[in-house]
Each structure stands twice: as structure tokens, then as C-alpha cells.
Amino acid sequence: MIPKIIEAQQKLVPEMMELLHQRYKVLKFIEVAGPIGRRPLGQMADISERECRNLMETLRTEGLIRVAKEGATITNDGATVLDSLGPTIDEWTGQGLIARKLAELLGIQNVQIVPGNCDENPAVKSLIGKEAAVEFMNRIGDGRIIAVTGGSSLASIPQHIQSIEDADRLHFIAARGGVGDDIGLQANVIAASFAEASGGTYSTFYYPESLSVEAHEVFKREPTAIQMMELYKKTDCVLHGIGDALRMADLRNTPENECLHLREQGAKGEAFGYYFDDKGNVVHRIRTVGIQTNQLENVPLIIAVAGGKSKAEAIMSYMESAPRQTTLVTDEGAARAMLAKVEG
């Protein structure tokens, strides 16, 4: 709930919260994207360059940011202010209430929402990455093996990961082998990026393209594949994206007959190479070696990362069968669209 003093101030000086929210957003963008110049910052925050200059000067005067030749960066005091104000801003904007409602309606443990809609503002994806990084660092605990998928949402996380104490115990792996020109490569590169940022280690895993059923069965008996499948059984944390089914099929250069099948079956979302309809039923899966959806039930920490209003149906289709212990990190655009669909 909104603190009573904030509620009273809002009634007495209603414009105060709008100004507070605006400054908070600008400070948040500087934290994520700094060092950043005035013009790109204004574009990210959707304000004029003049407004941006005035806001930056206020934040600089208060010691919340530094402004140098290469751009603005946040100070320690600025980071403290963001941490302190976050819960209040979430409640005032309604994001806290939406997050709690969504978690209950989707049947998962937790939902974290960042402001904005990454369909309209690509910079919002950095906010999603930052939030997912914080969630991961706060909750990994004694975990050792972390499986990550590919995709732009996952790629936005490692830059926000800080060095973790005893990180040599952390081992990052691709959640499945490659299935296209660069889908698998992305997952391997992202796993390496996580390891580099945190100080952990990683293993790469490449799955040959266009294998027949027979060749796929042979490949599963290869030592590398067997070793990776053993790691999947021991995975402590999974970080994964959620894709729009038909867009993912297009990215994979899926044969037209399979695309037709996906459309006929009402495929909405994709995760781990599985395609889901709006009831959460698996309507198709690609042939690869990777973590299986039934293995997810035994993974203590699962963080799903996806945003944008256009992803609402895809996210909901996967969440119909997502494990209870899942945390979803998303943006306001997707969250409000999901809530609207659920409520009516």
C-alpha cells in the first residue's frame, strides 16, 4: 500500500507525484544506460531535450548523477534513492497491484514489472534485463548450475550482473542445443556472457542442424550430449525467454507445412523449443537436445523474461503450464495487456 504520508501529499499537491515519477524514470534510465547523453536520454524517457536538460541539472545539483563529457552516470546516492523509492513508485503507479494480481491469476510465484512497453521503446528491454539480473543475484543462493536460453531478452541481462562472491561454483550452460543459424549460438554466447560478468564458468553445446530422426537418436548418444543431459538433471536455476510462436517459427526458417500446422493448432507462445496453444498444451516441438519441460518442476529457481504488449498472448500461453516456482520479469505493456485479457 502507498505510505499514508505520500497519500496525503498526493491529495494536497497532486502534481508532486507526477514530477517524482518523471525524475525517478529519468534516474532509472541513467542507471541502466549510463554514461548517456541528453538527446538519447530524452528519447528513452519520451521527453523533450529541454525538459531533459532541466531534469538532469536538478539531479546533478542533488548529487544523484554525474555529468561528464561522455554522458551522465548515476552516483551511489542516486542508486540508494532508486532502491528506496522503488516500492512506493510501484504502488502509486499501480504496478505493484498488477504484479500481485498477475502472479495469482497465472499461478506462479512472483511477477516483477518495469515501466514502459519495449514494443514502443527498445530501452525498456534494458530495464527488464536489469530487473532480471537483480532477481537472479538476490535469489541464486547456493545454486551451482544455471541453464540459459537464447533471445534478445536474455541477452539484455549479463551487462547488469555484478561479480558474485564464490562465483567459481557457478556453471552456466545453454538450455538446449542450437537449432538454426544463430539461435543455439546465442544461448552459448549468453551463457559465456553470464560467466564472464559473474566470475563463473560455462560450457558450450552445439546441436547440428537439420538432423533426421535417426541421426538425432545417434547424436543423443554422443558423450557431449550425454554430459549435457546429465547437467540438465542437476540444474539449480533456469533463465529463459518466451517467444511469439509464429515469429519464432519464421526466425528458424521453419518449413511451410510446419508453420501451417502451428497456425491450425492455434500456437501462441514458444519456450525451450516447445510451442504452446492458449490453453498451455504443447502443439509442436522442435527436434533438439535440451532441458525438458517436465524437468523444470525440479528446478528451484526459474526466471522467465519477456516484455512488450505484443508478447501478452505468448507469455500467457506458456504460463498456463509453467511451474509454480516461476518468477516472470516483464514490462508494463505486457502486464496490462495480460491483465485485460484475463479480466475480460
N, C-alpha and C positions, 0 to 999 in steps of 0.2 A: 504493500500500500504506500501511497505518497505520504511522506512525513507531514504532520499537521502544520508545521511552520511554513513549508513550501506551499501547501494547500491554501493557507491564509494569505501568503504573499501573492499567489496566483489570483486570488479574488480581489485583492487591493490594487495590485499592479499587474494586470493580465499580460501586458506586453513583455514583462520581465522574463517569463519562461520561454517565449519565442526567441528573445535575444540570447538567453542562456543556451538554448538548444542550438542556435546557429553557431555560437562560439565553440560549443562543445564539438559540433560536427567538423568545423574547420581544424580544431586542435587534433581531432581524431585522424583526419586525413594527413595532417603534417606528421603525426606519429608513424603512420603506415608508409607514407610515400616520401618522407624527407630524406635528403635535402630536396626541396621542391620550390620552384619559382612561383611568383604571384599569378601569372597567367594560367599555368596548368592547374594551380590550386583553385583558382576561381572557377575553372571549367569543372573540376571534380565536385566542388561544393555547390555548383549551379548558382553562382552569384557573379555580379559584375566585377571587373578588375578594380574599380574604385572602391566598392564595398570590401573587397578582399584586402586591399591595401590598408584600409582603416582598421579592419579586424586584426590583421597581422601586427599593426602598430600597437593596438591595445594589448594583444597577447605578449608582444615583446616587452612593453613597458612593465607588465606584471611579472616578467621573468619566466613566462611559461614556454617561450620559444626563443631560439637564437636565429638571427637573420644574418647570413653571410653572403659572400659573392656567389657561392654555388647554390644558395637557396636557404629555405627555413628548415630548422630541425627542432624537435621537441627537447625540453630540458627535463631534468629529474622532477622538478616541481610540477611541470606540465603533465608528466606521466602520473604523478600522485593525484593531481586534480582529476584526471580522466578516471582513474580507478575509484576515486571517492564519489564522483558524480554518476558513474555508470548506472547503478541500480535505480537512482532517482529519475534519471532521464528515461530509462526503460519503462518505469511505472507511469510517468507523466505522458509519454507518447502512446502508451497502451501496449507496447511491445512485450512487457512482462506478462500481462494478462493473456495476450495472444499466444505467447510461448507456452504458458501453463495449459491453456485450452487445447492447443495442438498436441502437446505431449499426451494428454489424456485421450483425445479423440483418435490419435494414431496408434495408441497403445505402446508407446516407447518411454524410455526412462526420462529423457530430457530433450528440450529444444532450445537452441540459442539463436537469437535473431539479431542481425546487424541492420542498421538503417539503409534505406535505398533499394534499388532494383538494378541488378547488374545487367539486365537486358538494355536498360537505358543509359547506365553509367558503368562502364567497364571497371572503373576504380573500385566499385563496391566489392568486386571479387577479391581485392586485396584485404578488405575488411573481413570478409569471410575467412580468408586464409589466416589472418591474424587471430581471429576468434578460435578457429580450429587448432592453431598452434598452442594457444593458451590452454585450451581444453586438454590437449594431448599432454603438455608438460605438467599440468596440475594433477593429472589422473593416472599417468603411466605407472607410478609407484614402483613396485619390484618387477614389473614386466620385463621380458627379455626379447621376445621375437615379435616383430611388428611387420605385418603384411600391408602393402600399399598398392592401390590400383593406379592406372594412368588417368589422364584427363587434365584439363586446364584448372579445375578447382583444386585438385591435389597438388598441382604444380605451384599454386599460389601459397602453399603452407611453409615449405622449408626455409624461405627467406626470413620467416618470423620465429623460427626455432632458435633458442639460445643454447649454449653449451650446457649439458646436463651432467650433474655430478655422477661419477661412476658410469659414464656413458659407454665405456668399453663392454659393458654387459648387454647393451642394446644391439640387436642384429636386425637390420631392415632387409626385407625381401619383396620381390614383385608378387602380387597376389595371384597372378597367373601368367602363363607364357604368352608370347606375342602372337597376334592373330591378324596381321596386316602390315602395311608398310612401316608404320611407326607406333602403333598402339602399344605393343609389347615393349618397344624401346623406351617409350615414355615412362612406363612403370619402372623399368630398370633404372633409368636416369633419375627418376624421382626418389627411388629408394636410396640411390647413391647420394642425392642431394640432402636427404634427411640425415644420413650417416655423417656426411661432411659437416652439416650445421650443428649436430648434437655432439659429435665426437665418437659416434658409434661405428659399427662395421656393417657391411652389406654383402649380399650375394646376388649375382645376376642370373637370369633364367630366360633362355630364348627357345621359343617353340617354332619349329619350321612351318612355313606357310603351306596352305593347300594340301594338307596330308589326306590321303584316303583313309577310310575306316581301318583298313588293315595296317597301314603304316602308322596310324595313330596308336593302335594297340601295341605295336612294336616299340614305338617311341616311349610309351609309358613304362617299358621295362628297362629303359636306359638308366645307368647309375645316377646321372644328373637329375632325371625326372623322379626317380625313387627317393633320392635325398631330399628334393624339394617337397615331395608329398609328405614325407616324414615331418618336415618343418611345419607344414600347414597344420598337422595334427597337434603341434605344440604351440601354436600361435597364441600370444597373450593379448594382442591388440590388432585390430584391422581398421585402417583408414581408407575409405572408398568414396568414389563419386557415384552419381546416379545420372544416367543419360536418357534423353528422349529416344524412344525405341527406333523410330524411322530415321531419325538423324544419325544415330549410331550405325544403323544398317547401311546407310549411304556412305558414311566415313569408312566403313570396312569394305566397300565395293561389293556388297552382298549381291549374289545373283538375283535377277528379277523375279524368278519363281519363288525364292525365299522371301523377298520383300512383299510379294503378293500374299503369301501365306501369313506374314506378320500383320498386314492390313486386314485380311479376312478374320484373323483371330483377335483383332482389337488390341494389338500390342501397344502399350503406352510407355513403359519405362524399361530401362536396362541396367543391370549391375552384375558384375562378375561373369559376364558373358551369357547371362540368363535374361530372357525377355518376358515381361510380365503384362498381363491384361489389367483392367481396372479393379479386378477382384483379388489381385495378387497371385493369380495362377500362372505357372510357367507355361508359355505357349511355344517357346523355341529356345534352344541353347546352342551356342557355337561349340565346335569341337576344339578343345584345348586342354591343357593340363593346368589346374589351378585349384584354389581353395573352393570347396563345395558349399552350397548354401546350408546344407544340413550340418556342416562343421561349425557354422557361425554360432550355433546355440551354446557351444562350449567355450567361446571366446569371451573373456571377462569384460573387455573394453572394445566397443565398436563405435567409431565416429564416422557418420555419413555426412558428406559435404556436397551441397548443391544449392544453387540460387537462381533467381530470375523468375519473373511471373510466368514465362513460357514453360518453365520446368514443373509447374504445380502438379499437373496430371501425372507426369513421370515419377515424381517423388512419391505421390500418394499411392501409385500402383505398386511400387516396391515396398512401401511401408505397410501394406496390407499383410505382408508375410515377414516383415523384419523382426529380428529377435528383440525381446523386451528390453534388453540392456543397451539398446542403441541410443546414441545421442545424435540428433540432427543439428547441423550448423547450416543456417540458411539466411536469406535476406528478407526484408520486409515485403518486397514484391511477391515472392513465392509464398510467404507465410499468409499474407492477407488473401491471396487467391485460393490457397488451400482451405482456409477457414470459411471463405464464402461458399466453396463447393460443398463442404461438409454440412454447413448450416442451412444450405438451401437454395 
